[in-house]
Every structure is written in structure tokens, then in C-alpha cells.
């Protein structure tokens, strides 16, 4: 943070003390309300951007300590060397970077980086839409697949219920016929006992016996092939689906990648061997 209530640097050079109202990062000077208009109209500084001194005081120390002048020559940093990844002044260019072929005006580099970051932001907005579309497409594919296999399973449930129901209907019909036949025999026996002679009764007993034996065979046959067993339909859900809620806790992992970053400014510059 900058010191509280800084004085105008221009006035201090004239041995006058006035409170500063704005800060020029390019000049690295605080200015009062009287000096700021002249700074704004001077040919060499008219394009400089100033900020209120209160805003300057809110800047973090890491920003305030950024050097805008070459530490070796105390000259303005006007160029950027892509080979050595450092800003440099005109003397640095002639003394240390004369063989470098990747020198660019610093403002051009800054403008390029601003454009790059602006494009990067636009690309991120586009990428967001792309990623959302990917997530939605995967979700739709999963939903479609689940709908398909669910439909197949529901169809099998319906088919099996219908088939087993038909078997039960057939068995009930068969048992009903047996019951009807047994009722008829029992009715005939009762009538015979009431109205027929012993000889007549003797003659029909063998017939009734054979008919009853046939009905017993039908019942025994039904029991032997599990036709008489009660039917139940059960389901075993795929264990992968059962564990999905517990095992799958996220739809995907989001990764942020940072490519190589150029450092235009620095606090204390590291020396580079040439």
C-alpha cells in the first residue's frame, strides 16, 4: 500500500508541499490538482493515464512495486525481448539486445497481450457453451440408453406376467372341468344309491372308478410338472445401476490449464547472462 496522504511529487521538486490527488503510473509520480491539468496537456504526457490517489492507495504492494523504468539505466522500458522474456530500455537494446531479433515496442506487446486476453475470454465463453453441450449430449445419451433398457425390461415383465397368467387360466379351467366331472360322478352315485338296484349299482361302479382314477391322474400330472405351484415374478437390478448413486458422485472433472505466460514487468529483476 502507498503511504497515506502522499504529497505532489512535482511540487516537492519546487520545494512546495501540496496533497496529491492523482497518480500517474508511467511517470511514477503523484500530482496535485494544479499539476495534473498541465500533465494532461503536455505533449510528452498527454496520453498518460492517471488514477485517483485513493485508488492508487488501494493497490496491493505487488502492483505498486512494479518497475516501469530500467533498473540498470533508469530509462523508460519501451521494448520487450521475447527471446529473454524481459522488458528493456533503449540502452538495453543497444548494449545487451543488439543481436536479438524478437524485439518489439512494449506498448505493442501490451496491446497484443490485451487482445490475447480479450480473445481468451471470448474463447472461454464459447468453450463454456461447448462444454455444456457436451455434458447435455452425454446426459441425453445416458437417458436414452436407460430408457431403452428400461423399456426392454418392462416389456419382459409384461410378457412374463401375461404368459404365466395364461398358464394359470388354463390350469383353473382344467381344474374346473375336473371338479365338474367329479361333481357329476358324485351326483350319479347319489342317484344310483337312491333309485337303482344293487345289480345296476354294481355295473356302473367300475365305470365310475375308472373315471375317478383318470381325474386323479390329471391332478397328479399337473403337480409333477410344477403347474400347480404358485408363481412369483422377481427382479434383480443390475448392480452397476444400484451402485451408481453412491459410486458416481460427479458427472466429470473440470480442469483448468494455463499455458506459458509472459511477464512484462517485474519487481526486482533477475540478471540474465548474455
C-alpha positions in Angstrom: 0.0 0.0 0.0 1.2 3.5 -0.7 1.7 6.0 2.2 -1.4 7.8 3.4 -1.9 11.4 2.2 1.0 11.5 -0.3 2.4 14.8 -1.4 2.6 16.1 -5.0 6.0 15.0 -6.4 6.1 17.8 -8.9 5.6 20.4 -6.2 8.1 18.8 -3.9 10.7 19.3 -6.7 9.9 23.0 -6.3 10.1 22.8 -2.5 6.4 23.2 -2.2 4.2 20.7 -0.3 0.7 20.0 -1.6 -1.5 17.0 -1.2 -1.7 14.8 -4.3 -5.0 14.0 -5.9 -3.9 11.7 -8.8 -1.2 9.2 -9.6 0.5 8.6 -12.9 1.9 5.0 -13.2 4.0 5.9 -16.2 5.7 8.8 -14.6 5.5 7.1 -11.2 4.6 10.4 -9.7 1.8 11.8 -7.5 0.3 15.1 -8.6 -2.0 17.7 -7.1 -5.0 19.3 -8.7 -2.9 22.2 -10.1 -0.2 20.0 -11.7 -2.5 17.3 -13.1 -4.0 19.6 -15.9 -0.5 20.6 -17.1 0.5 16.9 -17.1 -2.7 16.1 -19.1 -1.9 18.7 -21.8 1.9 18.3 -22.1 2.9 16.7 -25.4 5.1 14.0 -23.7 2.5 13.0 -21.1 -0.9 13.8 -22.6 -1.6 10.1 -23.3 -0.6 9.0 -19.8 -3.5 7.6 -17.8 -3.9 8.7 -14.2 -6.0 7.3 -11.4 -7.3 8.9 -8.2 -4.8 8.8 -5.4 -7.4 7.0 -3.3 -7.5 4.2 -5.9 -3.7 4.1 -6.0 -3.6 3.6 -2.3 -5.9 0.6 -2.6 -3.5 -1.2 -5.0 -1.7 -4.2 -3.5 2.1 -3.9 -2.8 2.9 -6.3 -5.6 1.4 -3.9 -8.1 2.8 -0.8 -6.6 6.3 -2.3 -6.7 6.2 -3.0 -10.4 9.1 -1.1 -12.0 8.4 0.9 -15.2 12.0 2.0 -15.6 15.1 0.0 -16.3 17.0 -0.7 -13.1 20.3 -0.5 -14.9 19.8 2.7 -16.8 16.9 4.5 -15.1 15.2 4.9 -18.5 11.7 4.1 -19.6 11.0 0.5 -20.6 10.0 0.9 -24.2 10.7 -2.6 -25.7 10.1 -6.2 -24.9 12.5 -9.0 -25.8 10.7 -12.3 -26.5 14.0 -14.2 -26.5 14.9 -13.2 -23.0 11.3 -12.7 -21.8 12.0 -9.2 -20.3 11.2 -5.6 -21.0 14.1 -3.3 -21.8 15.0 0.3 -22.4 16.7 1.8 -25.5 20.2 1.5 -23.9 19.5 -2.2 -23.0 18.6 -2.7 -26.7 21.9 -1.2 -27.9 24.1 -2.8 -25.2 22.5 -6.2 -24.5 19.9 -7.0 -27.1 21.6 -5.8 -30.3 21.6 -9.3 -31.7 18.1 -10.2 -30.6 15.6 -10.4 -33.5 12.5 -10.6 -31.3 12.4 -7.0 -30.0 9.0 -5.3 -30.1 7.7 -2.0 -28.8 6.5 -2.6 -25.3 3.1 -0.9 -26.0 2.7 -3.2 -29.0 3.3 -6.2 -26.8 0.9 -4.9 -24.1 -1.7 -4.3 -26.8 -1.1 -7.8 -28.1 -1.5 -9.3 -24.7 -4.7 -7.3 -24.1 -6.1 -8.6 -27.3 -4.9 -12.1 -26.5 -6.6 -11.9 -23.1 -9.8 -10.5 -24.6 -9.8 -13.3 -27.2 -9.1 -15.7 -24.4 -12.2 -14.5 -22.5 -14.3 -14.8 -25.7 -12.9 -18.3 -26.3 -13.8 -19.2 -22.7 -17.4 -18.1 -23.2 -17.6 -20.2 -26.4 -15.9 -23.1 -24.6 -18.4 -22.9 -21.8 -21.2 -23.4 -24.3 -19.3 -26.2 -25.9 -18.7 -28.0 -22.6 -22.3 -27.5 -21.6 -23.4 -29.0 -24.9 -21.0 -32.0 -24.3 -22.5 -32.6 -20.8 -26.0 -32.3 -22.1 -25.3 -34.7 -25.0 -23.8 -37.3 -22.7 -26.7 -36.9 -20.3 -29.2 -37.4 -23.2 -27.3 -40.4 -24.4 -27.3 -41.9 -20.9 -31.1 -41.1 -20.5 -31.8 -42.6 -24.0 -29.9 -45.8 -23.1 -31.6 -46.1 -19.7 -35.0 -45.5 -21.3 -34.2 -48.3 -23.9 -33.1 -50.9 -21.4 -35.9 -49.9 -19.0 -38.4 -50.3 -21.8 -37.0 -53.8 -22.6 -37.2 -54.9 -19.0 -40.8 -53.5 -18.6 -41.7 -55.4 -21.8 -40.2 -58.6 -20.4 -42.2 -58.1 -17.1 -45.4 -57.7 -19.1 -44.7 -60.7 -21.3 -43.8 -63.0 -18.4 -46.9 -61.8 -16.4 -49.1 -62.5 -19.4 -47.6 -65.9 -20.1 -47.8 -67.1 -16.5 -51.3 -65.6 -16.2 -52.4 -67.7 -19.2 -50.9 -70.8 -17.7 -52.9 -70.2 -14.5 -56.1 -69.6 -16.5 -55.6 -72.9 -18.4 -55.0 -74.7 -15.1 -58.0 -73.2 -13.4 -60.1 -74.2 -16.5 -58.7 -77.7 -16.3 -59.4 -78.0 -12.6 -62.9 -76.6 -13.1 -63.6 -79.4 -15.6 -62.2 -82.0 -13.2 -64.4 -80.6 -10.5 -67.4 -80.6 -12.7 -66.7 -84.2 -13.7 -66.2 -85.3 -10.1 -69.5 -83.5 -9.1 -71.3 -85.4 -11.9 -70.0 -88.7 -10.7 -70.9 -87.9 -7.1 -74.4 -86.9 -8.2 -74.8 -90.1 -10.2 -73.6 -92.1 -7.3 -76.2 -90.5 -5.0 -79.0 -91.1 -7.5 -77.9 -94.7 -8.0 -77.9 -95.3 -4.3 -81.5 -93.9 -4.1 -83.1 -95.4 -7.1 -81.0 -98.2 -8.7 -80.9 -101.8 -7.7 -77.8 -103.4 -6.3 -77.1 -105.1 -9.6 -77.3 -101.8 -11.5 -75.1 -100.2 -9.0 -72.5 -102.9 -9.4 -72.4 -102.5 -13.1 -71.7 -98.7 -13.0 -69.2 -98.8 -10.1 -66.3 -99.9 -12.4 -67.1 -97.1 -14.8 -67.0 -94.5 -12.0 -63.8 -95.9 -10.6 -62.0 -95.6 -13.9 -63.3 -92.0 -14.4 -62.2 -91.0 -10.9 -58.8 -92.6 -11.5 -58.4 -90.6 -14.7 -59.2 -87.3 -12.9 -56.6 -88.2 -10.2 -54.0 -88.8 -12.9 -54.7 -85.4 -14.3 -54.2 -83.8 -10.9 -51.0 -85.8 -10.2 -49.7 -84.9 -13.7 -50.3 -81.2 -13.0 -48.4 -81.4 -9.7 -45.4 -83.2 -11.2 -44.5 -80.5 -13.7 -44.9 -77.6 -11.2 -48.1 -76.5 -12.9 -49.8 -76.4 -9.6 -47.0 -74.3 -7.9 -47.7 -70.7 -7.2 -45.9 -68.3 -9.5 -44.0 -65.2 -8.4 -42.1 -62.7 -10.6 -39.0 -61.0 -9.1 -36.4 -58.7 -10.5 -32.6 -58.2 -9.9 -31.5 -54.7 -10.7 -28.1 -54.5 -12.4 -25.6 -53.9 -9.6 -23.9 -51.2 -11.6 -27.2 -49.2 -11.6 -27.7 -49.9 -7.9 -24.3 -48.6 -7.0 -24.5 -45.6 -9.4 -25.8 -43.1 -6.9 -23.2 -44.0 -4.3 -20.2 -44.6 -6.6 -20.7 -41.9 -9.2 -20.6 -38.6 -7.2 -19.7 -36.3 -10.1 -20.5 -36.0 -13.8 -17.0 -35.2 -14.8 -13.8 -33.4 -13.7 -13.2 -29.9 -14.7 -9.5 -29.0 -15.4 -8.1 -25.5 -15.8 -4.9 -25.3 -18.0 -2.5 -22.4 -18.0 -0.2 -22.2 -21.0 3.1 -20.2 -20.9 2.7 -16.7 -19.6 5.0 -13.8 -20.4 5.9 -11.5 -17.6 6.1 -7.9 -18.9 7.0 -6.3 -15.6 8.9 -7.3 -12.5 9.8 -6.0 -9.1 13.4 -6.8 -8.6 14.7 -8.1 -12.0 16.9 -11.2 -12.1 20.1 -10.7 -14.1 20.3 -12.5 -17.4 23.5 -14.0 -18.7 24.2 -12.9 -22.2 
